[in-house]
Amino acid sequence: MTRVSKRLRITLFGPQGSGKGTQGELLADRFDIPIIGVGELLKAEITARTSLGKVVRTYVDSGTLVPDDLANAILQKRLKKLEGERGFVMDGYPRNVDQAVWLDKTARINLAIHIKISDNESVDRLSGRLQCTECKQTYHVKHSPPIRKGLCAICGGKLVKRSDDTSLVIRKRLETYHFMTEPLVSYYRQRGVLLNINGEQPIPYVFEEIIKKIAKLGFK
């Protein structure tokens, strides 16, 4: 664990299957800063049955994206609780330039990490993904298979393939990513806070590349 001398406000983005969540957790642990998952915040509002959560549920149940203003309102509640913290790692937000502009006005990002993988790599990773129904641990049929076929090595739970982890669905999601989220590359490059990372490496190598580039910027 490393304590940073100045606030490190990170956002990670990249195609589906690029490993954003894994790298976010590693960074949060390395720099002792909280990780903020907007998806988890939305689920928490629904579970708590708050007024915002009830509205969020209508979008989730209909299978449509939660509008920016609603996601922003829920995120702002969390950010207000971070006053005095050394920083944060943002996972799953922003998803578009409008959200990035709003976030910079609320808690200005000083490091945007773009984890790059090809569409074919994304399809390969996600179409072979298996997840435990109990502890949610993930495996891959080729790259990280379970010790016992069909069973989680951690809790013994059943491993299943998500219904949306098919080549056709994944490529549709990638089209949305390229149209909606990829413009963040230009936005954060213009702001001078963009780090491009090769995501087609083993997880430890990806993390090592991130840490080396962060260190060059003076975050230690």
Secondary structure, 3 states (H helix, E strand, C coil): CCCCCCCEEEEEECCCCCCHHHHHHHHHHHHCCCEEEHHHHHHHHHHHCCHHHHHHHHHHHHCCCCCHHHHHHHHHHHHHCCCCCCEEEEECCCCCHHHHHHHHHHCCCCEEEEEECCHHHHHHHHHCEEEECCCCCEEECCCECCCCCCECCCCCCEEECCCCCCHHHHHHHHHHHHHHCCCHHHHHHHHCCEEEEECCCCHHHHHHHHHHHHHHCCCC
